[in-house]
């Protein structure tokens, strides 16, 4: 039985996802602080603040992570860019 959006609950405080995306390499969500870290395939890493759990869950279930990112997350004004390491 697969996960459905309705019964999907994040039990851990920090959740790491491999999004299977051509744009996004990895995502780390910090549940207690509503912080989402996204590393892109280019190696650039952005940290977005104020990403609620509901938005993160919809992001996880989006068919296209890239389209969802551009529509709902990219324009969040509260973010930090970390240079490539």
N, C-alpha and C positions, 0 to 999 in steps of 0.2 A: 504494500500500500504506500503510495507516494505522499509527500507532504502537500498539504493544501494551505493556501494563504490564511484561511480562517484558524486552523489549529497550529500554525507555525509559531513557536515561542522561542525566544532567545533566552537560554538558561544561564549562559556564562556572561561575565561582565565584559570580556573582550572576545570578539568574534572575528576570526580571520576567514576570508572567502577567496576562493580561486574562481573568478567570475567567468571564465571561458569567453573572453571578449577580445576582439582585435584592437581595441583601444585601451582597455584597462588590464593591467597585469595582476594587481592584487588590491584587496580592500580589507581594512581593519576597522571595526566599529567598537567604540568604547561606550557601552550601554549607560553607565552611571553619569557620564559627562556629555553625552550626545555628540561625541566627536567621531568623525569619519576620516580615515586616512586613505587616500587613493594613490597608488603608484601606477603610472601609465607605462605602456610598453616602451616609450621613449626613455624611461628611467626617471622622469620627473615625478616628484612626490608633492602632493597638496594635502593639507589638513583643513577640513571644513568643520566649523563649530556650529552648534545649534541644529544638528541633523537629528530630528526626533526618531524614535524607534519605528513609528509607522512608516515614515518616509524611507528609512533604511530597509524595512521589510519589503516594501513595494519595489525598491531598487533590486533586491535579491531575486525577486520573482519576475522582473521585467524580461521580456523576450530579447530585447536589445539593450544591453547595459549602456552602450554609447549613446543611443537616442534618449534614454531615460536621463543619463547624466547631463546631456546638453539641455534638456527641457526643464529639469527640476533641481539640479544640484550646481551646475556650473555657475549660475548667477547668484549663488549665496554670497552675500557681501563679506561675511566674516570667515576668512580663510587665510592660511599662511602657505607660501610656496617655499619648499626646501630644495635647494640646488641638488643636481646629480652628485652622487658620491663616487 
